[in-house]
Amino acid sequence: MRVLYYNWVDYLDDENRGGGVSQYQRNVLRQLDKDEAVEAVFLSAGISYDLRHRPPRWERSRHGPAQDRHRRYEIVNSGVLSPAHFSFGNTAQVDDAKTLDCFYDFIEATGPYDVVHFNNLEGVPARVLELKSRWPQTRVIFSLHNYYPFCPQVNLWHQERETCTDFNGGQKCGQCLPNAHKERQLRLAHALAYRLKSAGVHPQSRLFQLLYQPSIRLGRRLSMALRAVKQLGSKSVPQRPGKQAKLIAAHSRFASRRTAMVGLINDQCDKVLAVSDFTAGIARRYGVREELLETSYIGTSLAACFDETKPRPLVAQADGVLSIGYLGYMRRDKGFFFLLEALQSLPAPLAKRIRLVVAAGRGDAQTMAQLSQLGQNLAGLDYHDGYSHDDLPQILSQIDLGVIPVLWYDNLPQVAIEMHANHIPLLTSDLGGAQELSNCPEMVFKAGDIDSFQARLQALLAGEIDMGAYWAGARVPTSMADHLTALMQVYTPEADRPNT
């Protein structure tokens, strides 16, 4: 069996982009390497460009680690920039003839494939799903790791401040990230990075930072200045007669985008894999056909830890201090700033029973000062400036309780799976799929509600939650071997499956 995997960024990306999806892709390919009957190829697009404007082409990855070079390819000069917000609102996200031709040429030259599995559609026009028109025997599988088909911001997170529950026919999309990015500047920045990396300059090197970062900062400042001027002008100058018509057209474009993407998924995909029941529910709400949807909890390389570890008492220390852990990103949609605020407002006696462990890349000076101040009010603070998988055992050994305080419809955070696999109980918001790991309503609080969060924390400290029942009802983590067995079932046409 030959399988082509697609994601917008290389799973061995030197800049460590792609988050949990990249980690998942690494795990899948590592597991597949154990099966001689399967050959896996990987393609990415949307982040590599030439300095001069040239048509799309495909090539073997010329940068990044030497590992797996035989199967890592990318489309250079895609008409769709990645990640999604870099091409926010661009109609090329649905259709771009030259990029589509390049994608088909890649399959023609390197295929045929029994399966093409899209872990994302960012970076290519969604019409690539129509590949069955040329290769009718190929199975087309699409995994929903985010909400890109329904939301050009991918996470249904309006204006970087609130969950989006209704896009009002595309009107809210037009007011979400207008002019936040200039594609010409971003394409140039991508091109500079591609040229430097292809020349062997590592993204973490001082030379790369000296050459690349100033161009990024300049582009961002120019973009922000243009946006500020436009916003100021819109407040002080009456709208021109044609202005409203342009806004209506923009709103219609976003509505058409959603309709087109859902239509392509429904018409072209053999199966749509949602990484949680929560995600499947969102997809169903936005029109993905019920018979296509299947919940497929992603496998984790840490699944064996569930058998090797045991639940620990939540308050293990004699002084009754509970160590809670937040791992991931210092982002508002992830609930990081909500968590800081909720802990900062704890009554002093309660705060002194909480120790906070944070493993996340360093934020700006104001954020770090806020975190430091919070640490002085708590029983303690242990900060890790990001982490790798090699660091996880040491970090997780310090944590009694994981907190997943997301404010958006987080599909199923990889970090939640990792903590759960190590028998660290999770206190989660009611948004997203993390709550499905425990299936324990007593460990769920209303997203963004400080009182609700604090009430659950107090109940934990008072011993009011039966942790025996928590673990008795918890979902056993899916191993990569079991996950691949399930994937192979999906990859095999129904007529060819045993016992069918």
Secondary structure, DSSP 4 states (H G I P E B T S, - for coil): -EEEEE-SS-TT-TT-TTHHHHHHHHHHHHHHTT-TT-EEEEEEESS---SS----EEEE--SS-STTTTTEEEEES-SS-SSGGGGTT-GGGT--HHHHHHHHHHHHHH---SEEEES--TTS-GGGGGGGGT-TTSEEEEEESS-TTT-TTSS-EETTTEE-S--GGGHHHHTTSTTS--HHHHHHHHHHHHHHHHTT--TTSHHHHHHHHHHHHHHHHHHHHHHHHHHHHHHHSPPPHHHHHHHHHHHHHHHHHHHHHHHHHHHH-SEEEESSHHHHHHHHHTT--GGGEEE-PPPBTTTTHHHH-----SS-STT--EEEEEEE---TTTTHHHHHHHHHTS-HHHHTTEEEEEEE----HHHHHHHHHHHHHSSEEEEEES--TTTHHHHHTT-SEEEE--SS-----HHHHHHHHTT--EEEESSSSGGGGT--GGGEE-TT-HHHHHHHHHHHHTT-S-HHHHHHTPPPPPBHHHHHHHHHHHHS-GGGSTT-
